[in-house]
Amino acid sequence: MCGIAGYVSSKADNDPSRLLRPMANAMRHRGPDDEGYFQEPGVGLAVRRLSIVDLVCGGQPISNEDGTIHVVFNGEIYNYIELRTDLEKRGHRLSTRGDTETLVHLYEEHGVEMLRFLRGMFAFALWDSRKKLLLLARDRLGKKPLNYSITDGALYFCSELAPLLDQKLASWEIDPDALAAYLIFGFISAPRTMVKQIKKLPPAHYLLWQAGEVKVQRYWSFDQSEKIVCSYNEALGLLREKLDESIRLRLRSDVPVGLLLSGGLDSNTLLARLVCGIGQKVKAFTIGFTQKEYDESEIARASARHFGVEHHLLVGDPDLLKLLPDVVRHYGEPSADKSVLPTMLLCGLTSRYVKVALSGDGGDEAFAGYPKHWLKSWQHHVSRFFPLGWRQRWTLDSMKGGFWQQTKIMEKLRRRLLPETRSLFSGEFFSGRFFQSIATPMLQKRSASFLGALVHKFWSGKLSAFDRILHWDNTEPLPYSLLTKLDIASMARSLEVRSPFLDHEFVELCAKLPRRWKVNGKRGKRILRDLVAANLTPEVLGARKRGFSVPLAQWWRNEARQQIRDGLFPIHPALQPFIEEKAAAHLLDQHQAGRVNHAQRLWNLWVLNEWARTFLRN
């Protein structure tokens, strides 16, 4: 696991080489073990390395035999042993035992088609000095980030946003579309970032730069169209085999591997398959809370004892809020996922003992684990009875406020008649009337076409309500909220986190499973529960879904009452054209008086303001 950065320039009078080391040094936390650089006229590559495989000889950048192809790489290619064997049969000579070197030789063999052979999490930059071509690529599900900016004839790229923002490559301008998306959804989807001049490379895409021309292309899609044809028991067998294979691949490491363990089904499934299926015991790590409604540590402790594994527990408290400046700094843009605080604390605990840990992330998206997935049978096709334009209008009004979103009755009707839209709105963010109140007329006007296009995209295709919700969850909140949080929290603490449920072959298999095998009444993950029912304790199998959260509502009214006020006001000057400060003050007053719970909305605004204070100082 690493942090990568670099540049390529088509203009002889633009030499960005002085920026290379500062960008790399800003990511020392992602790679404290080593650093490496490659430069030739007009191009530079840099890497900060966290050594996991081939600790001695696995340094970067890595080149091919004749020194014409060079790569810097962040992530892990789990099937590198199989790829290496095939490459050697084809006559390639590899000088290391690591996974990075396979990339340059795969490129020699297949060009950009190399991406279809990779099984893992990755973001890399490859320079072909013969063709004067730069290839940037990102893994299929978006586990590893990659950002870029094109300024004055040069392309700059980096694993994190902060180093790009720090270099002042341009006069940063807030993107109103990104700001609207952040307020409504709590995250910002690729290719946007909060500033117009920096883009995210989307998951499952690659970028080619040659002679100043840029092309961005998709190489894989999340496909739910084909459903599996077999019995339920046969599907159980296929699932068990593919999950065990995914776990085994993620145990490939030259350092010990641990497990992030909660009281939930997903991480406990991994523990059960590790011990009972693969025969490997690992150290398990858990974060707990003093507030019982948020705490799963007792279930996790009992499960660790049940499987006979070493268990480490850390109890969090309101001091978590002290992490906010660190969180914002590492993100480089606002993100409303408040679970980043305990996640960062958990990663800090884990990194004291191991460099690599498995996590259960992706299980909810694969097996319909959220309540919004548990629709009644009649709801799966009800929206098809309404004209497409009518569906789009109602959804858009619910998003930004309008005729179809004026009363709670209309909101309840939308949730029943357009159940797909449950995936768009959490109810805690700034949709509908809350967006109308917090967004200035300028922001509402400038983001209107973007929101309209987003709604049009959401309703495209002939999917059932269930599949449409899962498609949104796997292609929007998963990469841009959950996986971004996981990367930021783990890398900030120099920990590599691997997610067996997010193996793309496993995801493809799960996408083929019919709804009835995932949802049973008002409960999801039916087939996953059956897979491990014989191994897990009744407490795990019967536990209600809690999520991984923190008691913000209580904090804003008590321990952090003044802290949230200081964080919100004054609204940063760069945000004042877009955010109504009086509306924000009204939300805070209502919340602290105990009349309404605006905890999540206040968190959104605080993170946004802290981001502006950090990066838009001038």
RAPE-V946107 format. One line per field, one symbol per residue. ss: DSSP state (a for helix, b for strand, c for the rest). psi: psi as a letter, one per 40 degrees, with the letter a starting at -180 (. if undefined). A space follows every 10 residues. Layout:
ss=???
psi=???
This chain:
ss=cbbbbbbbbc cccccccaaa aaaaaccaaa cbcbbbbbbb ccbbbbbbbc cccccccccc cbbcccccbb bbbbbbbcca aaaaaaaaac ccccccccca aaaaaaaaaa aaaaaaaccb bbbbbbbbcc ccbbbbbbcc ccccccbbbb bccbbbbbcc aaaaaacccc cccbcaaaaa aaaaaccccc ccccbcccbb ccccbbbbbb ccbbbbbbcc cccccccccc caaaaaaaaa aaaaaaaaaa ccccccbbbb ccccaaaaaa aaaaaaaacc cccbbbbbbc caaaccaaaa aaaaaaaccc bbbbbbcaaa aaaaaaaaaa acccccccca aaaaaaaaaa accccbbbcc ccaaaaaccc aaacccaaaa caaaaccaaa aaaaaaaaaa ccaaaccaaa aaaaaaacaa aaaccccccc ccaaaaaabc aaaaaacaaa aaaaaaaacc ccccaaaaaa aaaaaaaaaa aaaaaaaaaa accccbbbca aacaaaaaaa acccaaaccc cccccaaaaa aacccccaaa aacccccccc caaaaaaccc aaaaaaaacc ccccccccbc aaaaaaaaaa aaccccccaa aaaaaaaaaa aaaaaccc
psi=hihiiaihhe hdehhedeed dddddefddd gediiiihii heihiiihhh hdhgddefii iiiadefehi iihhahhdfd ddddddddde eihheieidd ddddddddde aeeddeehha hihihhhhdd efhhhhiiid efdhihiihh hfeihiiidi ddddddefdi hhhhhddddd dddddeihii eiaeidehih hiifiihhhh fehhhhiiei ihhedhiigi iddddddddd ddddddddde ehieiihahh haeidddddd ddddddddfh hihihihiid hdeehedddd ddddddefih hhhhhiaeed deeddddddd deiihegeed dddddddddd eddiehiiie ieddddegei deegiideee eddeeiiddd ddddddddde hadefdiddd dddddddgdd edddheeeaf ibddddddhi ddddddeddd ddddddddei igiidddddd ddddecddde cddddddddd ddefhhhhgd eehddddddd dehideedhg bfhafddddd dedediiddd dehihdagai gdddddecdf ddddddddii hiddededhh dddddddddd ddeedihfdd dddddddddd ddddefd.
